Amino acid sequence: MANARTVASQQQNIQSSIASLADIIVVRFDKNKSNDQRNSLVAEGKTALELASGIKSSTWAAMTASEAEEQTDLVI
């Protein structure tokens, strides 16, 4: 019985660990890109975040860093 509890506890720990993982996106800006191209990529990312979360860009801008991180975690 103790062994079954240990296995159940380990499975719960694994599920908790998996739930805390997040995808990381690395964006590289080529030195040859213009500022317009860079700004376009940033705008695309903000639009994607707005669509995924249902939160407008102006609301994201008004959030504290910790609030934005918490909301981002919820979206992911």
N, C-alpha and C positions, 0 to 999 in steps of 0.2 A: 504493500500500500504506500509506503514511504517513497518507493521508487516511482510510482505513478504520480505522486505529488511533485516530486522533483522534475519529472518530465513536463508536467503541466506548467510548473513555474518557469522552466526554461523556455517553453513555447511562448508563454506570455511575455517574457523578456525579449525574445526575438521579435515578436509582433510589435512591441513597444519601440524597439530599435528601428524596425522597418518604417513605422509610422513617422519617425522623426527624420527620415531621410528626405532630401530635396534634390531636384534636378538643378544642375548649375549650367548656365549658358555662358560661354566665353565669346565675347565679341571682339574681333580684331579689326582695327582700322588700318587699312593700307596707307602708307605714307603718301601715295599718289592720289588718294581720294580727295575730292574737294570738300569744303565745309558743308556745302549743300547736301552732298551724298551722306556725310556723317550725320547731319541733322535729320535727314530723311530716315536713316536707320533707327535713330533714337525715337523719332515720332512713331514709326511702325511698332516699336516695342511698347511704347506707352499706350497706343491704340489697342494692341493685343491684351495688355494688362487690364485696360478699362473694359474690354469686351468679356474677358474671362471672369472678372470680379463683379461687374455691374456697378463699379464705383467710378465716378467721373474724375477726369484728370485734375480738375480744380480741387476736388476733395482730397485726392492723393497728395497734392502739393501742400495742403493745409495740415496734413498729419505730421505728428512727431515721427522721428526715425523709428522708435519702438512700435508705434501704432502701425506704421507702414510695413514693418517687418512681420508683425502679427497677422495683418491682413494678407500679405503675400504668402505666408505659410498656409493660411486657410484656403487660398486660391489653388495653391500647388497641391 
